[in-house]
Amino acid sequence: MLEIQRIRQEKEQIIEGLKKRHFDATKIIDEVISADAAWRQKKTELENVAAQMNSISKEIGILFREGKTDEANAAKAKTGELKEQENKLKNEVDALENDITELMYQLPNVPNELVKAGKSEEDNEIIEEVGTKPVFNHEVFPHWELAEKHDLIDFELGVKVTGAGFPIYKGKGAKLQRALISFFLDEAEKAGYQEHMPPLVVNEASGFGTGQLPDKEGQMYHIGEDDLYLIPTAEVPLTNIYRDVILPDDNFSIKITGYTPCFRREAGSYGKDVRGLNRLHQFDKVEIVRIEHPDNTADALQEMLDHVKGLLDKLGLQYRVLRLCGGDTGFAAAMTYDFEVYSAAQEKWLEVSSVSRFDAFQANRLKLRFKNADKKSQLCHTLNGSALALPRIVAALLENNQTADGIMIPEVLQSYTGFDRI
């Protein structure tokens, strides 16, 4: 959530910045500023009434001690009138506060100055491309055919047990999945991230804290009876560990990681792009999350990008890095870099990671602060990234490493899998 003080001071800059998303914020921001002015006026009136009541209460005691009963009773009656006025003002202040919050929840984060304007993924910038496309001298198969041939993943059995988008991993397919999770977690630990095992369901406050709620696209699974949500990413529970926290000083850099299954409804997804592992309702992912001093945000983002690059380099996959345009950047993010790996059999790029900085947007929702050098509370900055999401990594590993005799396992995974080929 944007900071109200920032909206007051940088109205035109915010409106202009949000145009990069093709989002016209003029009406909402004008309503926010108007409601905020009314809130501040009512808040001042409320404070004045409270001060009058306090002063009269002291006066009543003096009048009674002096035997001025009639004057004391008149003052008490005045206190009753002021109490009614106070209750009325409190309700008005609360209502305006709720109005401001509802309006603020509609405003996305302002894109970083490096983010270009754009409407969709076609406008994203390719920042870097590493590796070369695999060359084969034999027939090449997509991963869903390889998975069936080698009995690695059973998509139809998943449909039977649950539905489309819930595959069942088997045998060496399950071992490969587990190997990747362990490898990603071990690499994160080497990079200084502390592992957590968070819950797979969160409450509404957690969803609002990281910006998944309100769920405008209807992508989260909601457990209605308990009013809980299946997590779409470990970002939600991991970041919310620090909701309503004030760090004691400005000397901090918090790095946490966690593996979880992730659940997404993927509403509106259809066609050839959902085949096999390309788009699932349940998938595994290792997430990295950072909570940083605002002065360290840019460096932390670069460290996270380098970490993901290192994983893909060790897996021997061709990849490219894209900086997303304003229209393709997530609601809560100030800037996002996507990593895509090349799928040899499908002959297209598959997204396997998003690394984002949110600046103070999430922290403002979370009420996540630190005490600066002047011992005043200041909002932290948050960042997170996939390191990595497994389905499309598995797809690329199967497709790009296939030979006429089987599928080669990257050397870095062999100590985890216990085998070097399928």
Protein Blocks (a to p, Z undefined) as FASTA:
>chain_A
ZZfklmmmmmmmmmmmmmmnopafklmmmmmmmmmmmmmmmmmmmmmmmmmmmmmmmmmm
mmmmnopamlmmmmmmmmmmmmmmmmmmmmmmmmmmmmmmmmmmmpccdddfklccdfbl
mlpccfbdgdjddddfbdcddfklmmmmnomacfklmmmmnoghiacdehjlmmmmmmmm
mmmmmmmmmnopacddddfbdcfklmmmnopaccfkopaccdfknopacdfbfklmmmmm
mgoiacfbfcdcdddddddddddfkgoiacjklgcjlbcfbdcdddddddddfklmmmmm
mmmmmmmmmmmmmnopacddddddfklpcfklmbdcddddddfklopacdfbdcddekjm
mmmmnopacddfkopacdddddddddddfklmmmmmmmmmpcfkbccddfklmmmnopab
ZZ
